[in-house]
Amino acid sequence: MDRLTDTSRRIAYAAVGIVTVLMLAGCGPDIRNGQLVDAGGEGGQGGLAFVILAVVVGVLFASLFYMDRVRKRRSGED
């Protein structure tokens, strides 16, 4: 295995671990209703909720684009 593939795997595993920890942290009793960010605007978090939503949608579309390119490359359409 080359070094780039090994590094990218480690980064992917770290990202999955971080997301898992954040999701589990949202289930704790000290956070109201399991929300990490209150989109209602209390404490100025309405803007933060919008930014998080925009990042999630951007990552979704980027991953769909990447998966389509991989599929085309494997089938020889590219």
ChimeraX commands (.cxc) that place a marker at each C-alpha (Angstrom):
marker #1 position 0.00,0.00,0.00 radius 0.5
marker #1 position 1.38,3.40,-0.81 radius 0.5
marker #1 position 1.78,6.15,1.72 radius 0.5
marker #1 position -0.98,8.40,0.35 radius 0.5
marker #1 position -3.61,5.68,0.62 radius 0.5
marker #1 position -2.54,4.84,4.15 radius 0.5
marker #1 position -2.69,8.51,5.18 radius 0.5
marker #1 position -6.10,9.05,3.61 radius 0.5
marker #1 position -7.44,5.98,5.41 radius 0.5
marker #1 position -6.18,7.31,8.73 radius 0.5
marker #1 position -7.81,10.67,8.05 radius 0.5
marker #1 position -11.11,8.97,7.15 radius 0.5
marker #1 position -11.02,6.85,10.32 radius 0.5
marker #1 position -10.26,9.94,12.41 radius 0.5
marker #1 position -13.16,11.84,10.81 radius 0.5
marker #1 position -15.56,8.97,11.51 radius 0.5
marker #1 position -14.33,8.82,15.10 radius 0.5
marker #1 position -14.78,12.56,15.62 radius 0.5
marker #1 position -18.30,12.50,14.17 radius 0.5
marker #1 position -19.17,9.51,16.38 radius 0.5
marker #1 position -17.92,11.28,19.51 radius 0.5
marker #1 position -19.86,14.44,18.62 radius 0.5
marker #1 position -23.06,12.45,18.06 radius 0.5
marker #1 position -22.63,10.60,21.35 radius 0.5
marker #1 position -21.92,13.87,23.15 radius 0.5
marker #1 position -25.28,15.17,21.94 radius 0.5
marker #1 position -27.02,12.33,23.79 radius 0.5
marker #1 position -25.78,13.44,27.22 radius 0.5
marker #1 position -28.14,14.67,29.94 radius 0.5
marker #1 position -26.53,18.10,30.18 radius 0.5
marker #1 position -27.45,19.13,26.63 radius 0.5
marker #1 position -31.07,20.19,26.23 radius 0.5
marker #1 position -33.05,17.86,23.94 radius 0.5
marker #1 position -29.85,16.37,22.52 radius 0.5
marker #1 position -29.08,19.49,20.49 radius 0.5
marker #1 position -25.50,20.58,20.05 radius 0.5
marker #1 position -26.55,23.81,18.33 radius 0.5
marker #1 position -29.81,25.64,19.04 radius 0.5
marker #1 position -31.15,26.91,15.72 radius 0.5
marker #1 position -33.76,29.02,17.52 radius 0.5
marker #1 position -31.29,31.86,17.84 radius 0.5
marker #1 position -30.78,31.75,21.60 radius 0.5
marker #1 position -27.26,32.90,22.33 radius 0.5
marker #1 position -26.62,33.80,18.70 radius 0.5
marker #1 position -26.45,30.21,17.48 radius 0.5
marker #1 position -28.90,30.64,14.59 radius 0.5
marker #1 position -26.08,31.67,12.25 radius 0.5
marker #1 position -23.91,28.77,13.41 radius 0.5
marker #1 position -26.72,26.33,12.66 radius 0.5
marker #1 position -26.98,27.73,9.12 radius 0.5
marker #1 position -23.23,27.41,8.56 radius 0.5
marker #1 position -23.27,23.80,9.80 radius 0.5
marker #1 position -26.20,23.03,7.49 radius 0.5
marker #1 position -24.38,24.58,4.52 radius 0.5
marker #1 position -21.24,22.55,5.28 radius 0.5
marker #1 position -23.22,19.30,5.55 radius 0.5
marker #1 position -25.01,19.94,2.25 radius 0.5
marker #1 position -21.70,20.83,0.58 radius 0.5
marker #1 position -20.07,17.63,1.83 radius 0.5
marker #1 position -23.09,15.65,0.61 radius 0.5
marker #1 position -22.86,17.03,-2.92 radius 0.5
marker #1 position -19.07,16.68,-2.99 radius 0.5
marker #1 position -19.32,13.03,-1.96 radius 0.5
marker #1 position -21.99,12.35,-4.61 radius 0.5
marker #1 position -19.80,13.98,-7.26 radius 0.5
marker #1 position -16.77,11.95,-6.12 radius 0.5
marker #1 position -18.71,8.66,-6.10 radius 0.5
marker #1 position -19.98,9.36,-9.63 radius 0.5
marker #1 position -16.45,10.04,-10.88 radius 0.5
marker #1 position -15.19,6.80,-9.32 radius 0.5
marker #1 position -18.05,4.87,-10.96 radius 0.5
marker #1 position -17.33,6.40,-14.37 radius 0.5
marker #1 position -13.61,5.73,-14.03 radius 0.5
marker #1 position -14.18,2.09,-13.14 radius 0.5
marker #1 position -16.61,1.52,-15.99 radius 0.5
marker #1 position -14.32,3.24,-18.50 radius 0.5
marker #1 position -16.69,6.09,-19.42 radius 0.5
marker #1 position -14.19,8.84,-18.55 radius 0.5
marker link #1:1,2 radius 0.2
marker link #1:2,3 radius 0.2
marker link #1:3,4 radius 0.2
marker link #1:4,5 radius 0.2
marker link #1:5,6 radius 0.2
marker link #1:6,7 radius 0.2
marker link #1:7,8 radius 0.2
marker link #1:8,9 radius 0.2
marker link #1:9,10 radius 0.2
marker link #1:10,11 radius 0.2
marker link #1:11,12 radius 0.2
marker link #1:12,13 radius 0.2
marker link #1:13,14 radius 0.2
marker link #1:14,15 radius 0.2
marker link #1:15,16 radius 0.2
marker link #1:16,17 radius 0.2
marker link #1:17,18 radius 0.2
marker link #1:18,19 radius 0.2
marker link #1:19,20 radius 0.2
marker link #1:20,21 radius 0.2
marker link #1:21,22 radius 0.2
marker link #1:22,23 radius 0.2
marker link #1:23,24 radius 0.2
marker link #1:24,25 radius 0.2
marker link #1:25,26 radius 0.2
marker link #1:26,27 radius 0.2
marker link #1:27,28 radius 0.2
marker link #1:28,29 radius 0.2
marker link #1:29,30 radius 0.2
marker link #1:30,31 radius 0.2
marker link #1:31,32 radius 0.2
marker link #1:32,33 radius 0.2
marker link #1:33,34 radius 0.2
marker link #1:34,35 radius 0.2
marker link #1:35,36 radius 0.2
marker link #1:36,37 radius 0.2
marker link #1:37,38 radius 0.2
marker link #1:38,39 radius 0.2
marker link #1:39,40 radius 0.2
marker link #1:40,41 radius 0.2
marker link #1:41,42 radius 0.2
marker link #1:42,43 radius 0.2
marker link #1:43,44 radius 0.2
marker link #1:44,45 radius 0.2
marker link #1:45,46 radius 0.2
marker link #1:46,47 radius 0.2
marker link #1:47,48 radius 0.2
marker link #1:48,49 radius 0.2
marker link #1:49,50 radius 0.2
marker link #1:50,51 radius 0.2
marker link #1:51,52 radius 0.2
marker link #1:52,53 radius 0.2
marker link #1:53,54 radius 0.2
marker link #1:54,55 radius 0.2
marker link #1:55,56 radius 0.2
marker link #1:56,57 radius 0.2
marker link #1:57,58 radius 0.2
marker link #1:58,59 radius 0.2
marker link #1:59,60 radius 0.2
marker link #1:60,61 radius 0.2
marker link #1:61,62 radius 0.2
marker link #1:62,63 radius 0.2
marker link #1:63,64 radius 0.2
marker link #1:64,65 radius 0.2
marker link #1:65,66 radius 0.2
marker link #1:66,67 radius 0.2
marker link #1:67,68 radius 0.2
marker link #1:68,69 radius 0.2
marker link #1:69,70 radius 0.2
marker link #1:70,71 radius 0.2
marker link #1:71,72 radius 0.2
marker link #1:72,73 radius 0.2
marker link #1:73,74 radius 0.2
marker link #1:74,75 radius 0.2
marker link #1:75,76 radius 0.2
marker link #1:76,77 radius 0.2
marker link #1:77,78 radius 0.2
view
